[in-house]
């Protein structure tokens, strides 16, 4: 797993209390490869493994992004796995739109902020930890519905657009990061439909065998990252390692 990274590498996992984020933390620990895992979530849930530093931060704010950078104190980071994302929020009355009449400016702005702006600001905050000449991977969860070329069904306006914006921000950052660290790479990852609260209201339509457990998705995505070398930086891949159309 992640053979391009050194032994005892340092990893940062954001959204670490969610289904995929927590499964990524567990998969990393089970591999025995990392020496330190910084698990970031709004609750900062403690982990029994001494290799884990659990931080309670809301990375949708620039202030907490800066706090994460201070906690890392310029130390090289070899893996960042961003699992922060939003599709719906019952409390805020946010859900996927079926038609133009459903569009709401505040809901759209919220999804853009969480799904596109937050990962970009995370990259900004962690620049000192990623630049240099050490192997580094920055992986961020995207979604196939964010593919403009693959959009045949319509609907889900804000989520689709926010993930398309996410992909452009990551692709653009990959160009700059190449200059900051020739051994760094960025990947946008489509996890497939995973059995988490994000997908829960929409699982009835999922074909048999296509609803994945978080543990399966974590293992697959970390395996897929093996193919994300510096010359492939800015790539958009699904859980099976297949390229997704922009």
C-alpha positions, 0 to 999 in steps of 0.5 A: 500500500502506497509504496511510493511513500517512505516507511513511517510516513505522515498522513492527514485525514480530514472528515475522519469521523465520517464513514469513508474518512474513518475507514481510511484511518483504519486501513492506514493503521492496519497496513502498518505503514504510517508513523503518524496519522492526523485525524481531523474532524469537527468532533476530534474523536479520540482514537486508541492507536498511539499513532493517531493525533485526533484534532477537533477542527472545522476545516470549512473555516480558514481559521481552523485550516490555519490551526491545522497548519500550526499543529503540523509546524512545517513538518513534511506531510506525505499523504493528505486524504480529504473526505469532507463532502456534503450532498444534503443537510436535513437541518438546513433543508438542503437536498439534491434538486430535481428541477430548476425551480428547486434551486436555492442560492444559499443551498448552492453556496453552501455546497460550493463552499464545502465541496470545492472551496474547503479542499482548495483552502486545505491545499493552501494551508498545507503548502508548507508541508507539501512542498520540498522534495519528499514524496507526497500525495493529496487525494480528495473525494470527488463524484462521478456526477461532477463529470460534465462529460458524463452528465446524461441525467441532469438534476442535482445541480448544486452537487454536480457543479460543486464537484466539477468546481472541485475537480478544476481547483484540484487540476489547477493546483496540481500544476502549481504543486508540481513546481513546489515539489516534483515528487507530489501528486494530486488525485480526485477520487470517485468512491462509488456509492458507499453505505454512509449517511451521505448516500443513505436517502438515495440507496434504494436506487443503487443496483445490487452489488454496487453499494459498497462498505466504507472499508472496501472503498477505503482499501480500493482508493488507497490501492488506486493511489498507487497509480497516482505518480507525479506525471499523473498529477491532477488525475480523476479516477474511480474506485476501480482505478478507471479514469473518469471523464472531466 
